[in-house]
Amino acid sequence: MFFSTFTTVFSAVFQVFIISAAAGVLVRTKIISQAHIQGLSSVTVNVFLPCLIVVKTVTQFDPSGFTLWWILPLAGVLIAVTGLVMAGLLFGTKPEKQPFISMASFQNAVYIVLPIGQLVFPDQFDRLALYCFLLILGQSPIMWSVGKVLVSGSRDATVMWKDFVTPPLVATLTAIFLVVSGTAELLPQTLLSSLDLLGQATVPLAVFILGATLGSISLKDMPPLQDVFRVTGVKFVLVPATAFAVMYGLGLYQSLPLFCSLMILQTSSPPATNLILMVRNYGGNTRAVASMMLLQYLVCIIAMPLWLSLWQTVAG
């Protein structure tokens, strides 16, 4: 079972990275410019992703049928805090190491998990997508406050309220309100179908944007090898192992199998690409952060299928 699951997940991860690699080549050959990437990213974050969030939340979120929905935002907080504590213990308090603490703590919760989830769990993708959106409710505020300060390497980095109010967050909260208040039932099916049509563009665009972002990164200024091992150890060993042990110990695999599989994917996913945007916008060691980012994405090609295969074999 391990090898069959590993092959399936690895194939899904590899498909994602083939598209990403193609996008990276387009960037390297200057067919796609940084302005193009920024434009695609903006329209995805501001239009397509919010549409996907609203549709999946309105059609899938049922508080009465899933009374434990609050564990997803809580899980987002716990994943981030666990990474921060573990990375903080390994890196210490040196200011130049702070960006690596952030990279070891905050995962790419959407742009890589959704495409892989769609390929590995096609029949449960709608539910898995909802879980992702609920999870980032807990993670996002920590990443845009603590993560922002750490990755910029400055305690004077300004944390502004508008950084928290992102279109995906607004879409998630609005959709939850519509469901809880009962007004979601009043939405015309034509409107939901239109939003769904736009939302379907999110996953392929997310993969393309991920590849284009990584394609602009160079390994010329590679960070110290011991720092690479520390980030890799926290991100791909300690955090997923902790999640694995906790979920298995509590027996969650029996009652919440999809949730557990998602947590394994989340805790073994590479650093959030938003960290690159933060260091570019707010200052910091851009080259070191970018090089570390690229290395971690190479590792995740093996780490994500390895952890999910191990989980499915032991708990499945």
Summary of the structure (lengths in Angstrom):
residues: 316
radius of gyration: 18.8
end to end distance: 9.3
largest distance: 56.5
contacts: 1075
relative contact order: 0.18
helix: 80%
strand: 1%
